[in-house]
Amino acid sequence: MPSKQEIVVTAPMYPPTLAALDADFIAHRLWEAKDRTSFLAGLADRVTGIATMGETGADAALMDALPKVKIIASNSVGVDAIDLAAAKARGIGVSNTPGVLNECVADLGMALTLAISRRLVEADRYVRAGQWPKGAFAFGTKLGGKTMGIVGMGRIGQQVAQRAAAFGMTIVYHSRHKKPDIAYRYYDDLAAMAAASDFLLLILPGGAATKNLVDARILAALGKKGFLINIARGSVVDEAALVRALQDGVIAGAALDVFADEPRAPEALFAMDNVILQPHQASATHETRTAMGQLMIDNLKAHFAGKPLLTPVG
């Protein structure tokens, strides 16, 4: 038996994390394989773990191709791209990286809220294009006194709420259940909350249960003075409906860190001044990516040492 466990790494990760994986395991890089099928077939009898990313996940076919795998460690909080039912049926443990990215994701959520309300990206383009000498830039929207409706009041949602409250915003929220320890007003009807909100911020899990949760009806309720901020998953928004809502002036604008078909974003959004687009980078700081990678590795090590996973899913 080799001194190091062999694992498959499904996608590129933060370089120091990849270096740490190489130091601790025999790490095979799936994304570099010219022939995925033959690559996996050659490892079927040796690989015992999978390290993956949230958007890449692991489907049943990958598990079947690597029958000795008993641990899937995700370098992400979201696990909607991992077939959890297939993993459970095969006795495969799954871990993720909650907690360590809360602050940075919340920071970007608040940054996008401020940027879309004060038109920061648009104003930057205005100055760079030499337009300022030709006339004053258009006004933005004040945050203080406005209502932020947060969809998903988990750990990150609560961090966003603290930041928004510091700007003088009123916080309301919608989630699957009312949280008895949260003092903010709870709405069990998302459309009603959208109608009461100036900013609708999404920070909820992806997956089938939340697919297209924010559709044309919710966007209409948010209204022509409302802004949408998505730091959750692209799948939670009906992207075609969002494009139409922005084209038709149904909502005031949107700030988006995630999309339904990453790394592609709808080209119809590219020319819109009232839209801010980000490359799914909410947790992308050196500090947070280091912590996420280490937690993923610690889960792998715990599994191979016969210990409980630090942050198991399910």
C-alpha positions in Angstrom: 0.0 0.0 0.0 1.5 3.4 -0.9 2.6 5.8 1.8 0.3 8.4 0.4 -3.4 8.0 -0.5 -4.2 8.7 -4.1 -6.9 11.2 -4.9 -8.4 12.8 -8.0 -8.6 16.6 -8.0 -11.5 17.6 -10.4 -10.7 21.2 -11.1 -8.1 24.0 -10.7 -7.8 25.4 -7.2 -5.9 28.1 -5.4 -2.3 27.3 -6.2 -1.1 27.0 -2.6 -4.0 24.5 -2.0 -2.9 22.4 -5.0 0.7 22.5 -3.7 -0.5 21.3 -0.3 -2.6 18.5 -1.9 0.5 17.4 -3.8 2.5 17.4 -0.6 0.0 15.3 1.4 -1.4 13.0 -1.3 -0.7 11.6 -4.7 -3.0 14.0 -6.5 -4.2 13.3 -10.0 -5.5 16.4 -11.9 -8.6 15.4 -13.8 -9.0 18.7 -15.7 -5.6 18.1 -17.3 -6.6 14.7 -18.8 -6.8 14.6 -22.6 -9.1 11.6 -22.4 -11.2 11.6 -19.2 -12.5 8.1 -19.6 -9.1 6.4 -20.0 -7.6 8.7 -17.3 -10.2 7.5 -14.8 -10.0 3.9 -15.9 -6.3 3.9 -15.2 -6.9 5.1 -11.6 -10.0 3.1 -10.7 -8.2 0.6 -8.5 -6.0 3.2 -6.8 -7.9 6.4 -6.1 -9.7 6.5 -2.7 -10.7 10.2 -2.5 -11.9 13.1 -4.6 -11.1 16.8 -4.0 -13.5 19.0 -5.9 -14.9 22.6 -6.2 -18.5 23.7 -5.6 -19.3 24.4 -9.3 -17.6 21.2 -10.5 -18.9 18.8 -7.8 -19.0 15.1 -8.4 -21.7 13.2 -10.2 -22.7 9.5 -10.0 -20.7 8.7 -13.1 -17.5 9.9 -11.5 -18.2 7.9 -8.4 -18.8 4.8 -10.6 -15.6 5.4 -12.4 -13.7 5.5 -9.1 -15.3 2.6 -7.1 -12.8 2.7 -4.2 -13.5 6.4 -3.4 -15.0 6.8 0.1 -14.5 10.6 0.6 -15.5 13.6 -1.5 -14.1 16.8 0.0 -15.4 20.0 -1.6 -13.4 23.2 -1.5 -16.7 25.2 -1.2 -19.8 25.6 0.9 -22.2 24.8 -1.9 -22.6 21.1 -2.6 -25.5 21.3 -5.2 -23.1 19.9 -7.9 -22.4 16.8 -5.8 -24.9 13.9 -6.2 -25.4 13.5 -2.5 -27.9 10.6 -3.0 -25.4 8.7 -5.1 -22.7 9.3 -2.5 -24.9 8.1 0.3 -25.9 5.0 -1.7 -22.2 4.2 -2.2 -21.2 4.9 1.4 -19.1 7.9 0.4 -18.6 10.7 2.9 -19.0 14.3 1.8 -17.5 17.4 3.4 -17.5 21.1 2.6 -16.0 24.3 3.9 -18.6 26.3 5.9 -17.7 29.1 8.2 -14.3 30.1 7.0 -15.7 32.1 4.0 -18.6 33.9 5.7 -16.9 37.3 6.1 -15.5 37.6 2.6 -18.7 36.5 0.9 -20.6 39.0 3.0 -18.1 41.7 2.3 -18.6 41.3 -1.5 -22.4 41.2 -1.0 -22.2 44.6 0.7 -19.7 45.9 -1.8 -22.0 45.0 -4.6 -24.9 46.6 -2.9 -23.0 49.8 -2.4 -21.5 49.7 -5.9 -24.9 49.3 -7.7 -26.6 51.9 -5.5 -23.9 54.5 -6.0 -23.2 53.5 -9.7 -19.5 53.1 -8.9 -18.6 50.9 -11.9 -20.5 53.0 -14.3 -18.9 56.2 -12.8 -15.5 54.7 -13.2 -16.2 54.1 -16.9 -17.5 57.6 -17.2 -14.3 59.2 -16.0 -12.0 56.8 -18.0 -14.0 57.7 -21.2 -13.3 61.4 -20.7 -16.9 62.2 -20.1 -16.6 64.1 -16.9 -15.5 67.5 -18.5 -18.6 67.3 -20.7 -21.0 67.2 -17.7 -21.9 65.9 -14.3 -22.5 62.2 -13.7 -26.0 61.0 -12.9 -27.0 60.6 -9.2 -27.1 57.4 -7.3 -29.2 55.9 -4.5 -28.7 56.3 -0.8 -28.5 53.1 1.3 -29.5 54.6 4.7 -33.2 54.2 5.3 -33.7 51.6 2.5 -34.8 48.0 3.1 -32.6 45.1 2.3 -34.5 41.8 1.8 -32.2 38.9 2.4 -33.1 35.5 0.9 -31.4 33.0 3.0 -30.6 34.0 6.6 -27.8 31.5 7.3 -24.4 32.3 8.6 -23.5 34.4 5.6 -26.9 36.1 5.5 -26.5 37.2 9.1 -23.1 38.6 8.3 -24.6 40.6 5.4 -27.3 41.8 7.7 -24.8 43.2 10.2 -23.0 45.1 7.4 -26.2 46.4 5.9 -27.5 47.5 9.3 -24.3 49.5 9.8 -25.2 51.5 6.7 -28.6 52.3 8.3 -30.6 49.8 6.3 -33.7 48.0 7.5 -33.3 44.2 7.3 -36.0 41.7 6.5 -35.6 38.1 5.4 -37.1 35.1 3.8 -35.9 31.5 4.4 -37.4 28.0 4.6 -38.3 28.6 8.2 -38.5 31.5 10.6 -35.4 31.6 12.9 -36.4 32.2 16.5 -33.1 33.8 17.4 -33.2 36.3 14.6 -34.9 39.7 15.4 -35.3 40.9 11.8 -38.8 40.7 10.3 -39.5 37.4 8.6 -41.5 36.9 5.4 -42.8 33.5 4.5 -43.9 35.0 1.2 -41.0 35.9 -1.0 -43.0 38.0 -3.4 -44.4 40.1 -0.5 -40.8 40.6 0.8 -39.6 41.6 -2.6 -42.3 44.2 -2.9 -41.3 45.6 0.5 -37.6 45.7 -0.4 -35.4 48.2 -2.1 -32.5 45.7 -2.4 -33.1 41.9 -2.7 -29.9 40.0 -1.8 -29.7 36.3 -2.5 -27.5 34.1 -0.3 -29.2 30.7 -0.3 -28.2 27.2 -1.5 -28.5 26.2 -5.1 -30.0 22.9 -6.3 -33.3 21.6 -7.5 -35.3 23.0 -4.5 -34.3 26.6 -5.3 -34.0 26.6 -9.1 -35.4 29.7 -10.6 -36.8 30.8 -7.2 -36.4 34.4 -8.3 -38.5 34.5 -11.5 -40.5 37.1 -13.4 -43.1 37.3 -10.7 -40.5 38.1 -7.9 -38.7 40.6 -10.1 -42.0 42.4 -10.9 -42.6 42.5 -7.2 -39.2 44.0 -6.5 -40.1 46.8 -9.0 -38.6 49.5 -11.0 -36.8 51.1 -8.1 -35.5 47.7 -6.8 -32.0 46.2 -7.1 -31.1 42.5 -7.2 -27.8 41.3 -5.7 -26.9 37.6 -6.2 -24.0 36.1 -4.3 -25.6 32.7 -4.0 -25.8 30.5 -7.2 -26.8 31.4 -10.7 -29.5 28.7 -10.7 -31.6 30.4 -8.1 -32.5 33.1 -10.6 -34.5 32.7 -13.9 -31.7 34.3 -15.9 -33.9 34.8 -19.1 -36.5 36.6 -16.9 -33.8 38.7 -15.3 -32.5 39.8 -18.7 -36.0 40.8 -19.8 -36.6 42.6 -16.5 -33.5 44.7 -17.0 -34.2 45.4 -20.6 -37.7 46.5 -19.9 -37.0 48.5 -16.8 -38.9 46.2 -14.5 -36.2 46.5 -11.9 -33.6 49.3 -11.5 -30.5 47.2 -11.7 -28.6 44.1 -10.7 -25.2 43.1 -9.3 -24.3 39.5 -10.0 -21.4 37.3 -8.8 -22.9 34.1 -10.1 -24.5 32.8 -13.3 -26.4 29.8 -14.5 -23.8 28.6 -17.0 -20.4 29.7 -15.5 -17.9 30.8 -16.7 -20.3 32.2 -19.3 -22.6 35.1 -18.4 -25.5 36.3 -20.7 -24.0 38.6 -23.3 -27.2 40.7 -23.2 -26.0 42.0 -19.9 -22.6 43.2 -21.1 -23.8 46.5 -22.5 -26.1 47.4 -19.6 -24.9 50.3 -17.4 -27.2 49.3 -14.6 -25.6 45.9 -14.2 -22.4 44.9 -12.3 -20.9 41.5 -13.3 -18.3 39.6 -11.3 -16.5 36.3 -12.0 -17.8 34.3 -9.0 -15.3 35.7 -6.7 -17.1 36.3 -3.4 -14.7 34.1 -1.4 -11.7 35.0 -3.6 -9.2 36.5 -1.1 -5.9 35.0 -0.3 -6.9 34.6 3.3 -10.2 32.9 2.7 -9.1 30.6 -0.1 -6.2 29.5 2.1 -8.6 28.7 5.0 -11.0 26.9 2.6 -8.3 24.7 1.1 -6.9 23.8 4.5 -10.3 22.8 5.8 -10.8 20.6 2.7 -7.4 19.0 3.3 -8.1 18.5 7.0 -11.3 16.7 6.1 -9.4 14.4 3.7 -6.8 13.7 6.4 -9.4 13.0 9.0 -11.1 10.5 6.8 -7.9 8.6 5.9 -7.0 8.6 9.6 -10.3 6.9 10.4 -11.6 9.9 12.3 -14.9 11.7 11.8 -15.1 14.4 9.1 -14.7 17.9 10.5 -17.5 19.4 8.4 -19.6 16.6 7.1 -22.5 17.2 4.7 -25.7 15.3 5.5 
